[in-house]
C-alpha cells in the first residue's frame, strides 16, 4: 500500500469515527465511540467497513437499534463502499472502557451512576431503597 493510500485510509478512518460519534445511547448522554462500545474498525481495499462493537448490556432496550444506527452512519461516510456491524459480548463492556472525556462528562453532569454498570461496586447497605414502613417499639408496650 502506498503512503498516499495509507493517508487516504487514515482520513477515511477518522471520518468513520466522526460518523460513529453521532450515534448516542439514549440512556447515557455520551456517543458510542467515547463509551468504548466500538471494539474494532476494519477497512478493506474496496473501502468496505466492518465494525465490531458491543453494548453496555445484553438486555439493552435498544440492542437492535444501535448497531443499525452505527451501520447507517458509517455507510453514509463519503468514500465508504458499504458497512457491516457485528455485535459481540466478549470482552464484556465495563465503565473502564470509556474514554477519559466520557468519564469526565458523565461525572460532571451527575448522570453517571457506576453502580448501574458495575454491580460489583454496589453496596446495598449504603443505598438501600427507602420504604414507607416504620416500625417502632415502646418499652412500655410489654406491660
C-alpha positions, 0 to 999 in steps of 0.5 A: 500500500502506498503512503498516499493510500495509507493517508487516504485510509487514515482520513477515511478512518477518522471520518468513520469515527466522526460518523460513529460519534453521532450515534448516542445511547439514549440512556447515557448522554455520551456517543458510542465511540467515547463509551468504548462500545466500538471494539474494532474498525476494519477497512478493506481495499474496496473501502468496505467497513466492518465494525465490531462493537458491543453494548453496555448490556445484553438486555439493552432496550435498544440492542437492535437499534444501535448497531443499525444506527452505527451501520447507517452512519458509517455507510453514509461516510463519503468514500465508504463502499458499504458497512457491516456491524457485528455485535459481540459480548466478549470482552464484556463492556465495563465503565473502564472502557470509556474514554477519559472525556466520557468519564469526565462528562458523565461525572460532571453532569451527575448522570453517571451512576457506576453502580448501574454498570458495575454491580460489583461496586454496589453496596446495598447497605449504603443505598438501600431503597427507602420504604414507607414502613416504620416500625417502632417499639415502646418499652412500655408496650410489654406491660 
